[in-house]
């Protein structure tokens, strides 16, 4: 059972102190964001595909709705989506690419794009990934991957659907590094594995606290019209970080092949740090192990 949309008509003016936020996809990240926004005073609408999550969302002050994209999306789903979008000032689109079959991510999100245009949603915050960058041994900045509707990458094409061509809404795209945090301890990722490649590649990770902080600050300070990389500032090598992370949990550390060449991209997050009034809490990813 889902709750009805309450709280009256949402303000759609840019001056709204606490804009109403729709978090489409209240999974591990989306639920943490929705809880934080609700605690800060926002009216928060949230969707989940899991009925068991409804009670916990309600307890956190989130107005929950069962909703699923893909083959189960029908006219009833479309009507619900339009109703939610019309009630919201900001859509946080947090549907990960793994929710779609290979090559189908833009298709999965197309009904959301159509509904945003039809509902007149003022702002879209698209949660993306640094996986859009090539795995080359160099620093990657936002301009190294351009979101267009005909890009080779599924994720870049999906981003392109929500970067408006004609100014129908304002959007910001946030490309996240690898997520770590409570219930996602990096020491478990590679524990016990042997002779792994790319030991000399840097890690590009970001803690849940910082992701929630960045997304919340974008909404609060109305920082629209940008694409941001969001990643911890420190990038230890995989061969150093993952054994230490496993040992922190008293798990068997992984081993890496002996390689002399450098490999792997380094995500640069200087743009978001220069434009957003948010102070990262976990730039030291080894220090962040105590908070996972």
N, C-alpha and C positions, 0 to 999 in steps of 0.2 A: 504494500500500500504506500502511496506517495502523498506528500502534502500538497495543498494547493498553493498557488502563488499568492503571497500575502504582502502586507506592508504598503498597500496603495500603489498608485502609479509612480514608477521610478522617474526621477529627474533625468533628463537627457541633455542638460546644459553642462558646458565645460566647467562651470563654477560650482558644481555639486561637491560639497566637502567630502561626503562619503558616497561615491557612486555605487549603485547596485551592480554586483558582479555575478556573472554566470560562469561557473567553472565546469566546462564540458570535459568530464573525465576525472572523477575523484578517486584516483588510485593512490599509490604511495605518495607521489608528489602533490597531486591535485588536492587530496584530502588535507594534507598539511597546510597548503596554501589557503584553502577554504576556511579551515579552522582559524588560522591567523587573521584573515580578513574579517571574519565574523567577530573575533575577540576585539578587533580594533574599532568596531562600530559599523561595518558595512552590512547591508542586506546582501546575503550570499545565497544564490541558487546553485545547486550542485547536481550533477548527474552521475549515476553509477549503473553498472550492468549487473550488480550483485544485490539481491534483495536483503541479504544478511547485513549489509552496510547501512541500511536505512536508519535503524534505531540510533546507531552511533553518530550519524550525521545530524540527526535531530537533536541529540544531546549536546552537540557542539554548536548549536545555533544555526545550522545550515538547513535550508529548505530543500529536501532531497527529492529526486525524481528518477525513476527507473527509465533508462534510455539506452538504446543500442543502435549503432550504425551497421552497415553491411546488409546481409540478406534479410535481416529482420526489420529493416527500415521500411515502413509502409505509410499510408496516409495518416494514420493515428500518430505515428512518430513524427511526421512532418508537422502536424498541427501542434503537437506539444513543443517541438523545437521553436516554431514561430512564436508561440505564446511566451516561452521563456526569453527569447531574444528581444521581444517587444517590451518586456519588463526590465531589461538590463541596460545599463550604460556601457558596460565593458564585458566582452566575451573573452575568457581565457580558454583558448583551444589547446587542450592537453591530451590529445589522442596519439599515442606513440605509433611509429611505423610498423611495429611488430603486430599491431592489431589488424593489419591488412596482409593479403597474400602478396607474393613478390610482384612488383610492378603495379600494384593496385592501390597504393596509398592515396594518390590524388583522386582516384575514383571514389574511394571510401569517404573522402572529405567533401566531395562535390555537393552533396545535399546541404551541407553546412554553409558552403559558399553561396549557394542559391538562397538559402534562408536568411543569411546575413543581409544580402542585397534587398530581399523582399521586406524584411522587418525594419530596415533602416537603422541597424545597429551602429551606434556612433564610433565605437572603438573595439579593435581586435588585438589581443595579445597572443601571438602564435608561439607555442613552445616547440622549438626545433632542436637540432642536434649538431654538434661539431663533426659528426660523421659525414657531413656534406663536403668536407675538404679532402683533397687527395692525400694519401698516406705517403708523403714525401718528406725527406729530412730538412725541413725549413720551417720558419715561422709562418703561421697562417693568420691572416687578418680578415676582417669581414668582406673585404673586396675581392678575396681570393675565391669566392663562390657566390655567384649572382643568381638570385631567385627569379626565374621566369617560368611562364607556363609551358615552355617547350624545352626546358633544361633536360640534360641526360639523367640527372638524379631524380628519383621519385620524391625525395624530401624537398629538393629545390623546386620541383614543379608544384608541390603542395604549398610551399611557402608563397610561390608566385600567385596562386589563386587568392591569397588573402592580402597581397600588396595591391591596393586598388589602383586601377588605371585612370579612373576619372574622378577621384576624390570623393567617392561615395561614403567612405569611412576613413578613420585614421588607424593605422596599425603599427605595431612594433614586433619584430621577430627576435626571439631570444634563442641562441644556439648554445645548448648546454654541453659541458664536458661530461665525462663519466660520473654518474651520481653515486655518492656515498652518504652514509648517515645511519640513523637507527634502523636496525633490521637489514642493513645493507653494508656490512662490514667488509672492506676490501680484502682483508686477510683470508676470507673464504673463497675469493674469486679463483685463485690459481693454486691453492694449498695442495701439496703432495704431487703436483705434476712435475715431469722430468724433461730436461733438455728442450726447454721452450726457446723459440726464436725471438728475435727483436729485444734482446736484453738491454741493448744500448738505446732503445727508444725511450723518450720521455713519457711520463704519465701526464694525462690531462684530466684531472678530476675536480669535482666541485661538491662541497657538502650541502646537504639539504637545507640547512639553516641559511646559507648564502643564497641559494636559489629562491627560497621563499622571500628573503629580504630584498633581493633585486626585483622580483616580480611585483611585490607589494609597493616598492618605491616607484616603479614605473607608473603604476596606477595612481598612487598618491600624488606624485608630482607631474602627472600628465605628460610623460616623456614619450611622445608619439612620433612616428616617421623615421624610425631607426632600425637597424639590424645590429644586434650586440652578441659578441662572444661572452659567455659567462663561465669562468674557469678559475681555479686557484692560481695564485701567482707563481708558486714554486712547482717545478717539474722534475723531480728526481727520476733517475733511470729506473726502468722496470726491474732490472736485476738487483737494484738496491731496495726499492720500495716494497715489492711484493713479498720477499722473504721476511723483511721486518714486520710487515703487516700480519703475515701468518704467525710469526713467532709471538707477536703481541697477544694473539688468541690461543697460544700454546698449541698451534697446529703445525703439521709438518711443512716446512718451507719449500717452495718450488725451486727448481734449479734451471739454469739457462745455458744455452750453448755458448761456447767461447767464440765471440765475434769481435773483429777489430774495427769494423766500419760502423759509423753512426747510422741510425735509421729512425724513421717515425717523425711525425709532425709535432710542432709545439704551438699550442693555441695561445694567441695573444689576446688578452682581455683589457687592454689599456683604454679602449674607446669607452666602454661602459663605466670604467672608473673615472674617466675625465668628465663625463656628462651626467652621471647619476649621483645624487647625494646619498650614497650608501657606503658604509665602511665594511669591507669583508671581514668575517670573523675567523675564517679557517684557511688562510693563504698557505700556512704550513701544513701540508697534507699528512706528514708523519705525526705532527702534533694533533691532528684531527682524529687520529685512531682512537683516542680516548673518548670521542663523542660519537662513535659508531656502534 
